[in-house]
């Protein structure tokens, strides 16, 4: 299984250079299908000549994404335009009959000497496939050198579940320059199976998590009068959860953000307003009293009713913009309520920038 997953991960970065015979209009439509609808019309579409590696622009775009039509491996790919020079270099090396290892070594050397610019952290790539033996719609977020502990994301493969349309995001190649989060986009669901009901508070608190993180998650609450933390169950992994609150939400977080939440709880117990709390947190972060939320950190939110997104994962990407990470800021809230939402970026360009990942299942 590990070999299969590694091959799948490499396929995201290394693509064949020849597309099936189609009209340019058909190639463009197919190449951009994996994108959210608001990015499709503005995406550049390119192909590469198999014998020379020369780039052909099938359509010049107006946004920050470019796509390649379906290749002879069956995949379509879209990525941030910032990766264009790297794709051009890989295409020419491929045309020169270089091996995959030779191409990878050449790219690493070019990144090291500055010939190629290193991609921004958090850059999203998109992969489409039209058969059932692979994940059909897959988004991939690059988080170089991230680990499960730093990002708060499981490494338990969701490939088989994703093939059944029930996949959750997971991390591959943790702790390496190629570390990335796989985000399978499940098809629309007719009936949601999501529930926030469980037999006891500890079990209930961990429901937002993938199953392999639940048993090891810490569970806690806060005393409303004092803001003091009350530990209901010590944990053994990097996640901690709170049972369903008065607002109907159940939350799980990376433990690295605990000082921030403890600080907020005490301010809330002192009857501070939401604005006062936000201002105090911003000031404490600037002063170094509490650590900032690391880029790529995941939080998990569960809701039991149909009037909100029921299962939502939220990735913190401080100061990210649509251009830097290649993610649309077009809200998917209404689509997510129908069980067919896609990830989108909120609060772009700010310290609170984050990617909303609705889980359709």
N, C-alpha and C positions, 0 to 999 in steps of 0.2 A: 504493500500500500504506500509506504514512504516513497518508493521509486516512482510510482504513478503520480503522486502529489508533486514531486520535484519536477517531473517532466511537464506537468500542467503549469507549474509556476514559470518554468523557462519559456514555455510557449507564449506566455503573455508578453515577454520582452523580445523574443527572437521570432520574427515572422517570415514565412516564405515570401517570395517577391513576385509571384505570378498569380494573376487573378483569372477566374474562369471567364470564358468568352461570353460577354454580355454587352449590350449597348451602354454607352456612357451614362445615359439617364437611369438605366436600371442599376448600374454599378453605384451611382451616387445615392440612390434611394436605399439600396441594400446596405451600403457602407455606413450610413448615418442612423440606421434603424435602432441601434443599441443605445443611442443617446436619449436623454429626456427631450420631449417634443420642442421645447423652447430653444434648444441648441442646434437642432438639425439643419434648419435653413441657412444658418450662418457658418457652418463648418466647412473648412477646406477639405477637398477629397483628392488624394494623390495615389498614383501607382508607380511601380518601379519596373524598368526593363530588366528582364532576367539575365540577358547576356552582358549588359553594360552597367547595370545598377543606376542608370540615369532616371531621374525623377520626372514624371509627367503629371501635370496638374490638370485633373479632370474638371475641377471647379474651384475657383478662387473664393475663399470664405471671408467673412467679416468678423468672426469672433475668435476665441482663443483655442479652438479645437481643430484638429485635422484627423481625417479618417482614411483608412485603406479598405478597398472593396474585398469581398470574400476571396481568400487565397486557396491554393490547392490543398491546404490542410482543413478547409471548411470554415475557418474563422474570419470574421470581420473584426477590425480593431480601430479604436479611436483613442487619441491621447492629446495631451497639451502640446501646442505648437512649439513650446520650448524644447521638446524632444526631437523636433524635425532634423537638426544637424546630426544627431546621433543616428536616427533612422537612415539618413542619407549615407553616412559612413558605413553602417552595417550593410546596406544594399550593395555598395560598391565592393566591399570585401566578399560578400556572398557571391557576387557575379564573378569575382576573381577566384572562385572555388576554394576559399579559405574554410577551414573547419570551424565548427561552433566554438571550440576552445580558442582557436586563433583569433576569431572575431571578438570574443569576450576579453582576451588579453589585450587586444588592440584598443578596445574601448576603455579599459581600465587605464592603460598608459596615456591615452588622450585626455582622460579626466584628470590624471595626476599632473600632466604637464600643461594643462590649461587649454589645449586645443579644442576640447569639448567642455562646455560649462556644466557643472554638476546640477542636476535637477533640484528644484525646491522640495523641501520636505512636505509630505502630504499630497503630492501630486496624484491625481486620479487618472487611471486608464480604464478603458471600456472594451469588453470583448463579447462578441456575439457568435452564436453557433446555431445551426438549424436542425440538428438531429438530437435524439434523446439520450445518446450515450455520453454526452458531455453536458456540463452546466450550460444552459442555452443563453442566459443573459447574466454576465458576470462583470461587476465593477471591482477594480483593484486599487487600493490606496497604498502608495509607497511610504513606508515609515522606516528609513534606514537606521539600522542598529537598535530598533525598538525591541523590547522583550515583553512577555506577558505581564511581568511585574510593573514595567514602566507605563504600558498602555492600558492594562487592566482587561486584556482580551484573551480568551481561551485559544490554545493551539489545537484543541480537539477538532479533527477534520469533520466538516459538514458536507463533504462531497456527496455521499450516498443520499443524505436527506435532501440536499439541493436538487439531485436528479429527480426526486419525488415531489419537488416544488415546496419543500418545507425547510429549506436551509437557513442557517444563521451565519452571520459573519464569524470568521476565525483568522488567526494569524499564522503565516507561514514563514519559514526561514528566520525565526526569531534570533536577535542578537547579531545579525549579519548585515552588511551593507544592502543586501537584497530583501530585508524584512518587509513584509507587506501584509495588509489585511484584505482578505477575500470577502467580497460582499455579494453573495448570490441574490439576484433579484427574482423573488418568487412570483409566479403568475398570480393574477387576481384570484381571490378566494370567494366562493359563493357564501359559505358559512364559516365564521371565525370560530376557532376552538380555544381562543385565549380566555383565561379566567383568572381573577385575582382572589379566588376563594380557596382556602386550605383548612386543614383540621386544627392547626395551632398557629400562633403568631410567628414562630421561627420558620416553619415551613412556608407560611404565607409570604414572609419578607423576602425569601430567596426566589420566588417565582419569576421575577424579571430576568433571571440569569439563564444562560445555557446550562443544561443539566450537570455537566462535569464540573461546574464551579459551585454548585449549591451546597454540597456537604461541607466544604471548607470555608464558606463565607462567614464572617463575624456578623452578629445581629445585635442591634442596640437601639435605644430610644434616648430622648432627652427629657429631663424634668422641666415641665413648662414654667414652674415658678422660679427656678434657679438657672436653668440652661445647662445643668450638669449632665454629663453622659452616663447612661445606665447600660451596662453590657448584659444582654440577655444570653448570648452565647459567644465565647471567644472563637476566633476563626483560625484557620491554618493556611489560608491563601492570601491573595492580594486584594480581595473584595470585601466590602462590608455593606450591610443592608439595614433598612428601617422598615418595620411593618407599615401597613397602609395608614396614612395620616388622615386628619379630618377633612382634607381636600380631596380624598379619594385616590391619591397617588401612592404607589409603592416604589421606593427608590433604592437602587444599589449603586455604589461608587467605588472607585479605586481608593485604597487606604491613604494614598499620597495626598489626597485632598481633605483628609480628616481635620487638620488644624483650621482650615477655612470654615468648615461646617460647625466645628465646636465654637469658634468665634461668633459666627452668626447666631447660634442657639442662645448664647449668653446675651447678645444684643437684643434678641427677640424677647427674652425673658425680662429685659429691662424696658419693654414696651417701646422700643425704637421703631420708627416707621420703616417701610421698605426702602425708601430713598436714603434715610439715615444709615441703614445697614449697608446698602450698596456703597455709599460714600466712605463709610468706615473701612469696609473690606478693601476698596481701591487704595485708600491711604495706607493701610497696613501692608498691602502687597508692595506698594511703591517703597515703603520704608524697610521692607525685608522682614517684618515681624511675622508674617505668614508667607509661605512659599507660593509662587504662582502655579497655576495648573499647567502641567507639562503638555506640550504639543502632542496630540494623538491620544490623550487620555479618554477612555470611554466611561460613560455613565449609562444606567439602565432605568427605564421608567415603565411602570405597568399601571393600567387603569381598567376598571371593571365594566364601564358602561360604553355605549356606542357613540356618545356625543363628543368623545375625544379620541385621539389615536390610542389604541389599546396597548400595544407593545412598541415602545420607542427606544432605540439606542441613540445616544448623543455623544459625538466625538468632539472634544475640545480642540480647536485649531487656532490659537490666538493670533490675531492680526492677519489671518489668511484672507485672500480676496478670490473672486471667481477666476481671475487671470492667473493667480499664483498656484492654485490647486486644481484648476480645471473643472470646477463644480458649479452648476447652475444655482442661482439664488431664487429661482422661480418656486414659490411655495407649492408643496405637494399635499397640503393638509386635507383638502377635499378629496383628492384621490386616495389618500391613506385611509380616510374614514370609510371608503368603499372597499378597502382591502387591496388596493392596487397602487400604493404610493412608491415613490422613488426617493433616494436621498437628495437633500438640498442644503445649501449654505445659508445660515442666518447670521445677522450682525457682522457682515463682511468688513474687514479692515479695522476691527476693534479688538481689544483684549478679550472680549467675550465671544468672538467668532466661534461658531460651532456648526457641525454637520448633523442634521437630523436624519436618522436612518429608520424609517418605519419598517416594522417587520410584518410582512403579509403572511399569515398562516392561520 
